[in-house]
Amino acid sequence: MSPERYGDFDFLNLYYFIAVPVAVRRAWLPILTKGAIRHGVIHGPQNRREYEEWLDNEIYNHLVEKSQEDSEIKGAYVMEEMPVEVAAAQAESIGIEPPEAGAVLTMNKNAMRITDSQPLLNMPLMLLKAAVELDFDHIKTMQTAYALYAKKLISYPFTVQNTIPFGVWKLMLRNKKNLRYNSKWGKEAKRIRMPRRHNFRNGECIYNGFGIVTTGLHPTDLSRDEEKLYNLIVKSVIDAFA
């Protein structure tokens, strides 16, 4: 088959679903003759770097598109929260007065609430924080986040919302206990409290998404990059519930 993103998505979904840690050699074959198959299996892709760069861009663009579509489909009213300091920095960059905490900015079906507390990460905030604190480019962040999601360590990371529905708060009562074993943030996790904060108000819909949270599974066999991003997400969870 020729390289195309949906074939790759099918392969990656199957690979992560089976979750068998085996080495896999990929080969895109323009013709399915015995000689071409044998050559592809033995030698792999001819232009591996070019192919992987193309695939990274396709996956990144596809996930961004899907997260935007999901936010439009799942609810009539999508609420996102932005910390005061982030809103102030953005306002300063375009030369306008920064909004105060509690202000709600609306546009079509989306609303941005300015908050002086720390919200959960969503996709834009995760990309921003990973770039500033970890020196990750956006594609690297997306790939690493998907790997953590595939390992069932975090909730779906490519979401627009970052508020905390009541149902997620109840799940986090259990999940926070496992954060105490985190090598970097364990001591902070022992002191976090669970506020009764939720986003089901002002006409919002229960099908709206929520910010990125840990799932309660203990992480094992993480790469260095996965560990860095996982710790960043753990810190955001602790900050949001502190």
C-alpha positions as CSV (number, residue, x, y, z in Angstrom):
1,M,0.0,0.0,0.0
2,S,1.1,3.6,-0.6
3,P,1.7,5.8,2.5
4,E,-1.5,7.4,3.7
5,R,-2.6,8.4,7.2
6,Y,-5.6,6.3,7.6
7,G,-3.7,3.1,7.0
8,D,-1.2,4.3,9.7
9,F,-4.0,5.2,12.1
10,D,-5.4,1.7,11.7
11,F,-2.0,0.1,12.3
12,L,-1.2,2.3,15.4
13,N,-4.6,1.7,16.9
14,L,-4.2,-2.0,16.5
15,Y,-0.6,-1.9,17.8
16,Y,-1.6,0.0,21.0
17,F,-4.8,-2.0,21.5
18,I,-2.9,-5.3,21.5
19,A,-0.2,-3.8,23.7
20,V,2.4,-6.4,22.9
21,P,5.9,-5.0,23.3
22,V,7.5,-6.4,20.2
23,A,9.8,-4.9,17.6
24,V,7.9,-4.1,14.4
25,R,9.4,-3.4,11.0
26,R,7.2,-1.2,8.7
27,A,7.4,-1.4,4.9
28,W,5.2,0.6,2.5
29,L,4.9,-1.4,-0.7
30,P,3.8,0.2,-4.0
31,I,3.4,-3.3,-5.5
32,L,2.6,-6.6,-3.7
33,T,4.9,-9.0,-5.4
34,K,6.9,-11.6,-3.6
35,G,10.1,-9.8,-4.4
36,A,8.8,-6.4,-3.2
37,I,7.5,-7.8,0.0
38,R,10.7,-9.6,0.8
39,H,12.8,-6.5,0.0
40,G,10.6,-4.3,2.1
41,V,10.7,-6.7,5.1
42,I,14.5,-7.0,4.9
43,H,15.4,-3.4,4.2
44,G,12.5,-1.4,5.6
45,P,11.5,2.0,4.3
46,Q,13.8,3.6,1.7
47,N,13.3,7.2,3.0
48,R,12.7,6.5,6.7
49,R,13.3,10.0,8.0
50,E,11.1,11.6,5.3
51,Y,8.4,9.1,5.9
52,E,8.4,9.6,9.8
53,E,8.4,13.4,9.4
54,W,5.3,13.1,7.1
55,L,3.6,10.7,9.5
56,D,4.3,13.0,12.5
57,N,2.7,16.0,10.7
58,E,-0.3,13.9,9.6
59,I,-1.0,12.6,13.1
60,Y,-0.6,16.0,14.7
61,N,-2.9,17.7,12.2
62,H,-5.5,14.9,12.4
63,L,-5.6,15.0,16.2
64,V,-6.0,18.8,16.2
65,E,-8.9,18.6,13.7
66,K,-10.6,15.8,15.7
67,S,-10.3,17.6,19.0
68,Q,-12.0,20.7,17.4
69,E,-14.7,18.5,15.9
70,D,-15.4,16.7,19.2
71,S,-15.7,20.0,21.1
72,E,-18.3,21.2,18.6
73,I,-20.3,17.9,18.5
74,K,-20.4,16.9,22.2
75,G,-22.0,20.0,23.7
76,A,-23.8,23.2,22.8
77,Y,-21.6,25.2,25.1
78,V,-17.9,24.5,25.6
79,M,-16.2,26.1,28.7
80,E,-12.5,26.5,28.9
81,E,-10.6,28.1,31.8
82,M,-7.5,30.2,31.5
83,P,-5.2,31.3,34.4
84,V,-5.0,35.0,35.0
85,E,-1.3,35.1,34.3
86,V,-1.7,33.4,30.9
87,A,-4.5,35.8,30.0
88,A,-2.5,38.8,31.1
89,A,0.5,37.7,29.0
90,Q,-1.7,37.2,25.9
91,A,-3.4,40.6,26.5
92,E,-0.1,42.3,26.8
93,S,1.2,40.8,23.6
94,I,-1.6,42.4,21.6
95,G,-1.8,45.6,23.6
96,I,-5.1,45.4,25.4
97,E,-6.2,45.5,29.1
98,P,-5.9,42.1,30.8
99,P,-9.2,40.6,31.9
100,E,-9.8,40.1,35.6
101,A,-10.5,36.8,37.4
102,G,-14.1,35.7,37.0
103,A,-14.5,37.3,33.6
104,V,-16.1,35.2,31.0
105,L,-15.3,35.8,27.3
106,T,-17.7,34.2,24.8
107,M,-17.5,33.5,21.1
108,N,-20.1,31.4,19.3
109,K,-20.3,28.1,21.2
110,N,-17.1,28.6,23.2
111,A,-16.5,30.5,26.4
112,M,-13.3,31.3,28.2
113,R,-13.5,31.9,32.0
114,I,-10.5,33.7,33.5
115,T,-9.5,32.1,36.8
116,D,-7.1,32.8,39.6
117,S,-6.9,29.1,40.5
118,Q,-5.1,26.5,38.4
119,P,-7.2,24.6,35.9
120,L,-6.4,21.2,34.6
121,L,-4.3,21.0,31.4
122,N,-6.1,20.8,28.0
123,M,-4.4,20.4,24.7
124,P,-3.4,24.1,24.2
125,L,-2.1,24.6,27.8
126,M,-0.3,21.2,27.6
127,L,1.5,22.3,24.4
128,L,2.4,25.7,25.9
129,K,3.7,24.3,29.2
130,A,5.6,21.5,27.6
131,A,7.3,24.0,25.2
132,V,8.2,26.4,28.1
133,E,9.1,23.9,30.9
134,L,10.3,20.9,28.9
135,D,11.6,22.4,25.7
136,F,9.3,20.0,23.7
137,D,8.1,21.0,20.3
138,H,4.4,20.5,19.6
139,I,4.7,17.3,17.7
140,K,6.9,15.7,20.3
141,T,4.4,16.7,23.0
142,M,1.5,15.2,21.0
143,Q,3.3,11.9,20.4
144,T,4.4,11.6,24.0
145,A,0.9,12.4,25.3
146,Y,-0.6,9.8,23.0
147,A,1.9,7.2,24.3
148,L,0.8,7.9,27.9
149,Y,-2.8,7.7,26.8
150,A,-2.2,4.4,25.1
151,K,-0.6,3.1,28.3
152,K,-3.8,4.1,30.1
153,L,-1.9,6.5,32.4
154,I,-3.8,9.7,31.5
155,S,-7.3,10.6,30.2
156,Y,-7.7,11.6,26.6
157,P,-5.2,14.4,26.1
158,F,-6.5,16.1,22.9
159,T,-9.3,18.0,24.5
160,V,-10.2,21.7,24.4
161,Q,-11.8,21.9,27.8
162,N,-9.9,21.9,31.1
163,T,-12.6,22.2,33.7
164,I,-13.5,19.6,36.3
165,P,-16.9,17.8,36.1
166,F,-18.2,16.4,39.3
167,G,-17.9,12.8,38.1
168,V,-14.2,13.4,37.4
169,W,-13.8,14.8,40.9
170,K,-15.3,11.6,42.4
171,L,-12.9,9.4,40.3
172,M,-9.9,11.5,41.5
173,L,-10.7,10.7,45.1
174,R,-9.4,7.3,44.4
175,N,-6.8,8.2,41.8
176,K,-5.1,10.8,44.0
177,K,-3.9,8.1,46.4
178,N,-1.7,6.6,43.7
179,L,-0.2,10.0,43.0
180,R,1.5,9.8,46.5
181,Y,3.9,7.3,45.0
182,N,5.0,9.6,42.3
183,S,8.8,10.0,42.5
184,K,8.8,13.8,42.0
185,W,5.5,15.1,43.3
186,G,4.5,12.4,45.8
187,K,4.9,14.7,48.9
188,E,2.7,17.4,47.3
189,A,0.1,14.8,46.4
190,K,-0.3,13.8,50.1
191,R,-1.5,17.3,50.9
192,I,-4.0,17.9,48.0
193,R,-7.6,18.4,48.9
194,M,-10.6,17.6,46.6
195,P,-12.7,20.7,46.2
196,R,-16.3,20.3,45.0
197,R,-15.6,22.2,41.8
198,H,-17.4,21.2,38.6
199,N,-18.4,22.7,35.3
200,F,-22.0,21.6,34.9
201,R,-23.6,25.0,35.1
202,N,-24.6,28.0,32.9
203,G,-26.3,25.7,30.3
204,E,-23.3,23.5,29.8
205,C,-23.8,19.9,28.7
206,I,-22.8,16.7,30.6
207,Y,-21.2,15.4,27.3
208,N,-18.6,18.2,27.3
209,G,-15.1,17.0,27.9
210,F,-12.8,17.8,30.8
211,G,-9.1,18.5,31.4
212,I,-6.3,15.9,31.4
213,V,-6.2,13.8,34.6
214,T,-4.2,10.8,35.7
215,T,-6.1,7.5,35.7
216,G,-4.8,5.9,38.9
217,L,-2.6,3.3,37.3
218,H,1.0,3.3,38.5
219,P,3.4,4.2,35.7
220,T,6.1,1.7,34.8
221,D,8.7,1.5,32.0
222,L,8.4,5.1,30.9
223,S,10.9,6.6,28.6
224,R,12.6,9.8,29.8
225,D,10.3,12.0,27.7
226,E,7.2,10.2,28.9
227,E,8.3,10.6,32.5
228,K,8.8,14.3,32.0
229,L,5.4,14.9,30.4
230,Y,3.7,12.6,32.9
231,N,5.2,14.6,35.8
232,L,4.0,17.8,34.2
233,I,0.5,16.4,34.1
234,V,0.7,15.2,37.7
235,K,1.7,18.6,38.8
236,S,-1.2,20.2,37.0
237,V,-3.6,17.7,38.7
238,I,-2.2,18.5,42.1
239,D,-2.3,22.3,41.4
240,A,-5.9,22.0,40.2
241,F,-7.0,20.2,43.4
242,A,-4.9,22.0,45.8
